[in-house]
Amino acid sequence: MGGELAGRIRSGVLEPLEERFTEILIWSLQCYDAQVRRRLVPLLRRHRMALLTAPAVAALLLVFWSAAYGGDAQGVPPYKDPKNDVEVRVKDLLARMTLAEKIGQMTQIERLVASPQVLKDYYIGSLLSGGGSVPRKQATAAEWMAMISDFQKACLSTRLGIPMIYGIDAVHGHNNVYGATIFPHNVGLGATRQAPFSSSRRECQLV
């Protein structure tokens, strides 16, 4: 009876637990050193029942998670530390990113199809307000700021906390913002053959 009960517990509880821990550990190793990954991932897949019990898996998971995602003594990962060189930060960040995160960061979507949840789910790296793409008709600057802040908060709440870039289709000034100053197109300015006028416009934009 005792042996039968132990068998049921192992097959019904421990084995699924070992399977799940193994999957998590293998996933963690995907972001870790390639040499370690080549050696340990096949080993775990072949011998997980012999090598892994719940306590052992938990300990290994903590060790590799710390190695793969650990930062300095204050717990700040290298890619978030502004004291590090750009190359160091970029290399560290790329090593942590999954394929889905890399694809999302290279994607820019139109604001019309965006929502904070979409940005979180797909790790979107950039939004665009094309011509006429506004929070609402005659939206104020404060409404623009609130909308973009909501989008940015969603991006910063993701696993890696990568901020998004917001793009505006605005050649003539910020023409999507109600009440903004609009300038003639560069080609139109050149056609006037009025150099002083063109210079004044450039000074206004710089200010």
Buried (B, 14 or more C-beta within 10 A) or exposed (E): EEEEEEEEEEEEEBEEBBEEBBEBBBEBBEBBBEEEBEEBBEEBEEEBEEBBBEEEBBEBBEEBBEEBBEBEEEEBBBBBBEEBEEEEBEEBBEBBBBEEBEBBBEEEBEBEEBEBEBBBEBBBBBBBBEEEBBBEEEBEEEBBEEBBEEBBEBBBEBEBEBEBBBBBEBEBBBBBBBEEEEBBEEEEBEEEEEEEEBEEBEEEEEE
